[in-house]
Amino acid sequence: MSRLRRAVHFVPGANEKMLQKSLALPADSLVLDLEDAVTPENKDSARVTVTRWLKEVDFGRQERMVRMNPLDTPWGVKDLEVTMQGKPDSYLVPKVRTKDDLLRIDTIISRMEREYGHPPGEVKLVVLSTETPQGLLNIRDFGACPRVDSLSWGAEDLSASIGARRNRDEHGQFLEVFRYARIMTLLAATAADVQPLDTVFVDIKDTEGLRRDCLEGAWMGFTGKITIHPSQIEIVNEIFTPSAEEIAESKELLAAFEENQKAGKMAFSFKGQMVDVPHLTRARTILERARLAGIA
């Protein structure tokens, strides 16, 4: 992981009040939204405002991420051409269909980097991989674009695209096609060695449901989650940050591996369980996440 992304929080584009509030939140990333949060008649003015924020506002440690409009709309290319003046850290790319969509975005950003004198390759792409059925079917190819730094997924837009009446059952569990989208996002991201980000939890009043959703995502291997309300951020950060117990046990396990390796062993008993190389990899991952979070 090159960047810590636990809570990736949406900020409506061109809403100065919401931006100021968001700067004080503990989210790792702020998504300056030019897509769904902005009406068509306000797209141009919102783009100018977001570019000004990128140039003038001190975001501190928070990642400056812009959700652009899709390429096949009248606004997508212009979003890139204008906001690159302020050089965001990344773009959240919606409604991707094929790898060619991402390569076209890469080409535009590369041109803007040359035009504005920005270092090449620093601006990353966080891809919403499953908002279209074509995107879900092509998701394995998305990590091939060198700018892609993370894959996430979207249940709401996918629901609309395929005509689903709902995406969760009466118990709050994702229906099968959406579980498939979640799993494929995780596998495609980890296969490409980029961060897997879990999708939004839309019921902002159901904190227990959010906690269950986060725990399941973290257990599966997701490294963070997109948030849509400030009340969700603390829960997301808590669950996607290694606990003190996990950190202590990981350090203890690494020390045990060092001792056993001296004796020529890479498989041994640790606290009543047999451990080997996968356990070592998991412990190192936990400690790296803790280091990025500033707690190890």
C-alpha positions as CSV (number, residue, x, y, z in Angstrom):
1,M,0.0,0.0,0.0
2,S,1.5,3.3,-1.1
3,R,-1.4,5.4,0.5
4,L,-3.7,4.9,3.4
5,R,-7.3,4.8,2.2
6,R,-9.7,3.7,5.0
7,A,-12.7,6.1,4.8
8,V,-12.9,7.6,1.3
9,H,-15.5,10.3,1.8
10,F,-17.7,12.1,-0.7
11,V,-18.0,15.9,-0.8
12,P,-20.6,17.5,-3.0
13,G,-18.8,19.5,-5.8
14,A,-18.8,23.2,-5.4
15,N,-20.4,23.2,-1.9
16,E,-18.0,25.4,0.1
17,K,-19.7,24.7,3.4
18,M,-19.5,21.0,3.0
19,L,-15.9,21.2,2.0
20,Q,-14.9,23.2,5.1
21,K,-16.6,20.7,7.3
22,S,-15.0,17.7,5.5
23,L,-11.5,19.1,6.0
24,A,-12.0,18.6,9.7
25,L,-13.1,15.0,9.4
26,P,-10.8,12.0,9.9
27,A,-11.4,10.6,6.4
28,D,-8.2,9.6,4.6
29,S,-9.5,10.8,1.2
30,L,-12.0,13.4,0.2
31,V,-13.9,12.8,-3.1
32,L,-14.8,16.1,-4.7
33,D,-17.8,15.0,-6.6
34,L,-18.5,16.5,-10.1
35,E,-20.9,13.7,-11.1
36,D,-24.0,12.8,-9.2
37,A,-23.8,15.7,-6.7
38,V,-23.9,18.3,-9.5
39,T,-26.9,19.1,-11.8
40,P,-26.2,19.4,-15.5
41,E,-26.6,23.2,-15.6
42,N,-24.0,23.6,-12.8
43,K,-21.3,21.2,-14.2
44,D,-19.2,24.0,-15.6
45,S,-19.2,26.2,-12.6
46,A,-18.7,23.3,-10.2
47,R,-15.6,22.2,-12.2
48,V,-14.1,25.7,-11.9
49,T,-14.8,25.8,-8.1
50,V,-13.2,22.3,-7.6
51,T,-10.2,23.4,-9.6
52,R,-9.8,26.5,-7.3
53,W,-10.1,24.3,-4.2
54,L,-7.3,22.1,-5.6
55,K,-5.1,25.1,-6.2
56,E,-5.8,27.1,-3.0
57,V,-7.2,24.9,-0.2
58,D,-4.8,23.1,2.3
59,F,-6.1,19.6,2.5
60,G,-3.5,18.6,5.0
61,R,-2.9,14.8,5.0
62,Q,-6.2,14.1,3.1
63,E,-6.0,12.7,-0.4
64,R,-7.6,15.1,-3.0
65,M,-9.7,12.9,-5.2
66,V,-12.0,14.2,-7.9
67,R,-15.0,12.1,-9.1
68,M,-15.1,13.0,-12.8
69,N,-18.2,12.5,-15.0
70,P,-18.1,9.4,-17.3
71,L,-16.2,9.8,-20.6
72,D,-19.4,9.3,-22.7
73,T,-21.0,12.4,-21.2
74,P,-20.5,16.0,-22.4
75,W,-18.5,16.7,-19.3
76,G,-16.0,13.9,-18.7
77,V,-13.1,15.0,-20.8
78,K,-13.5,18.7,-19.8
79,D,-13.4,17.6,-16.1
80,L,-9.9,16.2,-16.7
81,E,-8.6,19.1,-18.8
82,V,-9.7,21.7,-16.3
83,T,-9.1,20.1,-12.9
84,M,-5.6,18.9,-13.9
85,Q,-4.6,22.6,-13.6
86,G,-4.9,21.9,-9.8
87,K,-3.3,18.4,-10.1
88,P,-5.5,16.3,-7.8
89,D,-3.9,13.2,-6.2
90,S,-6.4,10.9,-8.0
91,Y,-9.6,10.6,-10.0
92,L,-12.5,8.4,-9.0
93,V,-13.6,7.1,-12.4
94,P,-17.3,6.1,-12.7
95,K,-19.1,3.8,-15.1
96,V,-16.1,2.2,-16.7
97,R,-16.8,-0.3,-19.4
98,T,-13.5,-1.4,-20.8
99,K,-9.8,-1.0,-20.3
100,D,-9.8,1.3,-23.3
101,D,-11.8,3.8,-21.2
102,L,-9.0,3.9,-18.7
103,L,-6.2,4.1,-21.3
104,R,-8.0,7.1,-22.9
105,I,-8.1,8.8,-19.5
106,D,-4.5,8.0,-19.0
107,T,-3.7,9.6,-22.4
108,I,-5.6,12.8,-21.5
109,I,-4.0,13.1,-18.1
110,S,-0.5,12.5,-19.6
111,R,-1.1,15.3,-22.0
112,M,-2.3,17.6,-19.2
113,E,0.8,16.8,-17.1
114,R,3.0,17.9,-20.0
115,E,0.9,21.0,-20.7
116,Y,0.9,22.1,-17.0
117,G,4.4,21.0,-16.1
118,H,3.3,18.3,-13.6
119,P,5.5,15.3,-12.9
120,P,4.4,12.4,-15.1
121,G,2.5,9.5,-13.6
122,E,1.7,10.9,-10.2
123,V,-2.0,11.3,-10.6
124,K,-3.7,8.0,-9.9
125,L,-7.1,6.4,-10.9
126,V,-9.5,4.8,-8.5
127,V,-11.9,2.8,-10.6
128,L,-15.6,2.2,-9.9
129,S,-15.4,-1.1,-11.7
130,T,-18.9,-2.6,-11.6
131,E,-21.3,0.3,-12.2
132,T,-22.1,-1.2,-15.7
133,P,-22.5,-4.8,-16.6
134,Q,-19.8,-4.4,-19.2
135,G,-17.4,-3.2,-16.5
136,L,-18.1,-6.2,-14.3
137,L,-17.5,-8.5,-17.2
138,N,-14.2,-6.8,-18.1
139,I,-13.0,-6.1,-14.5
140,R,-10.0,-8.4,-14.8
141,D,-8.4,-6.1,-17.4
142,F,-8.6,-2.8,-15.4
143,G,-5.4,-3.2,-13.4
144,A,-3.4,-3.3,-16.6
145,C,-3.7,0.5,-16.8
146,P,-0.5,1.8,-15.1
147,R,-2.4,4.7,-13.3
148,V,-4.9,2.5,-11.6
149,D,-4.2,2.5,-7.9
150,S,-7.4,1.0,-6.6
151,L,-10.6,-0.8,-7.6
152,S,-13.9,-0.2,-6.0
153,W,-17.4,-1.2,-7.0
154,G,-20.9,0.1,-7.0
155,A,-24.1,-1.7,-6.2
156,E,-26.6,1.2,-6.8
157,D,-25.6,2.0,-10.3
158,L,-25.2,-1.7,-11.2
159,S,-28.8,-2.2,-9.9
160,A,-30.1,0.5,-12.3
161,S,-28.0,-0.8,-15.2
162,I,-29.3,-4.4,-15.0
163,G,-32.9,-3.5,-13.9
164,A,-32.7,-5.0,-10.4
165,R,-35.5,-4.0,-8.1
166,R,-33.1,-4.1,-5.1
167,N,-29.6,-5.2,-4.3
168,R,-30.0,-6.6,-0.8
169,D,-32.4,-9.2,0.6
170,E,-34.7,-8.9,3.5
171,H,-31.9,-9.6,6.0
172,G,-29.7,-6.9,4.6
173,Q,-27.3,-9.3,2.7
174,F,-26.3,-8.5,-0.9
175,L,-28.2,-10.6,-3.5
176,E,-26.0,-13.0,-5.5
177,V,-25.1,-10.9,-8.5
178,F,-23.9,-8.1,-6.2
179,R,-22.0,-10.6,-4.0
180,Y,-20.3,-11.7,-7.3
181,A,-19.4,-8.0,-8.1
182,R,-17.9,-7.5,-4.6
183,I,-15.9,-10.7,-4.9
184,M,-14.6,-10.0,-8.4
185,T,-13.6,-6.5,-7.3
186,L,-11.5,-7.9,-4.5
187,L,-9.9,-10.6,-6.7
188,A,-9.2,-8.2,-9.6
189,A,-7.7,-5.6,-7.3
190,T,-5.4,-8.0,-5.4
191,A,-4.4,-9.8,-8.7
192,A,-3.3,-6.4,-10.0
193,D,-1.6,-5.5,-6.7
194,V,-3.8,-2.5,-6.1
195,Q,-6.1,-1.5,-3.2
196,P,-9.6,-3.1,-3.1
197,L,-12.1,-0.5,-1.7
198,D,-15.6,-1.6,-0.6
199,T,-18.7,0.1,-1.8
200,V,-20.9,2.6,0.1
201,F,-23.4,1.5,2.8
202,V,-26.5,3.7,1.9
203,D,-28.6,3.4,5.1
204,I,-26.9,6.1,7.1
205,K,-29.0,5.5,10.2
206,D,-28.1,1.8,10.4
207,T,-24.8,2.0,12.3
208,E,-24.9,-1.7,13.2
209,G,-25.5,-2.7,9.6
210,L,-22.6,-0.5,8.6
211,R,-20.4,-2.2,11.2
212,R,-21.3,-5.6,10.0
213,D,-20.7,-4.6,6.4
214,C,-17.3,-3.2,7.3
215,L,-16.3,-6.3,9.3
216,E,-17.2,-8.6,6.5
217,G,-15.3,-6.5,4.0
218,A,-12.2,-6.2,6.2
219,W,-12.3,-10.0,6.9
220,M,-12.4,-10.6,3.1
221,G,-9.5,-8.4,2.4
222,F,-10.8,-4.9,1.5
223,T,-8.6,-2.1,2.8
224,G,-11.2,0.6,3.1
225,K,-14.7,1.8,2.3
226,I,-16.4,4.7,0.5
227,T,-18.5,6.8,2.9
228,I,-21.4,9.2,2.2
229,H,-22.1,10.6,5.6
230,P,-19.7,12.0,8.3
231,S,-21.3,9.6,10.9
232,Q,-19.9,6.6,9.0
233,I,-16.2,7.7,9.0
234,E,-15.3,6.7,12.6
235,I,-16.7,3.2,12.2
236,V,-15.0,2.7,8.9
237,N,-11.6,3.9,10.2
238,E,-11.9,1.8,13.4
239,I,-12.6,-1.5,11.5
240,F,-10.1,-1.0,8.7
241,T,-7.3,0.0,11.2
242,P,-5.5,-3.0,12.8
243,S,-6.3,-3.3,16.4
244,A,-3.7,-3.2,19.2
245,E,-4.2,-6.9,19.7
246,E,-3.6,-7.6,16.0
247,I,-0.5,-5.5,16.0
248,A,1.0,-7.1,19.1
249,E,0.3,-10.6,17.8
250,S,1.8,-9.8,14.4
251,K,5.0,-8.5,16.0
252,E,5.2,-11.6,18.2
253,L,4.6,-13.9,15.1
254,L,7.4,-12.1,13.2
255,A,9.7,-12.6,16.1
256,A,8.8,-16.3,16.2
257,F,9.4,-16.7,12.5
258,E,12.9,-15.1,12.9
259,E,13.8,-17.6,15.7
260,N,12.4,-20.6,13.8
261,Q,14.1,-19.6,10.6
262,K,17.4,-19.7,12.3
263,A,16.6,-23.3,13.1
264,G,15.7,-24.0,9.5
265,K,12.0,-24.1,10.0
266,M,9.3,-22.0,8.2
267,A,6.4,-24.0,9.6
268,F,5.9,-24.4,13.4
269,S,3.3,-24.2,16.2
270,F,2.3,-20.8,17.4
271,K,-0.2,-20.4,20.2
272,G,-1.7,-23.8,19.5
273,Q,-1.9,-23.4,15.7
274,M,0.4,-24.5,12.9
275,V,1.7,-21.4,11.0
276,D,3.7,-21.0,7.8
277,V,4.5,-18.5,5.1
278,P,0.9,-17.2,4.5
279,H,0.7,-16.3,8.2
280,L,3.9,-14.4,7.9
281,T,2.6,-12.5,4.9
282,R,-0.6,-11.6,6.7
283,A,1.4,-10.4,9.8
284,R,3.5,-8.2,7.6
285,T,0.5,-6.7,5.9
286,I,-1.1,-5.9,9.2
287,L,2.0,-4.1,10.4
288,E,2.4,-2.2,7.1
289,R,-1.2,-0.9,7.5
290,A,-0.6,0.0,11.1
291,R,2.5,1.9,10.0
292,L,0.6,3.9,7.4
293,A,-2.0,4.7,10.1
294,G,0.7,6.0,12.4
295,I,0.1,3.4,15.2
296,A,3.1,1.1,14.7
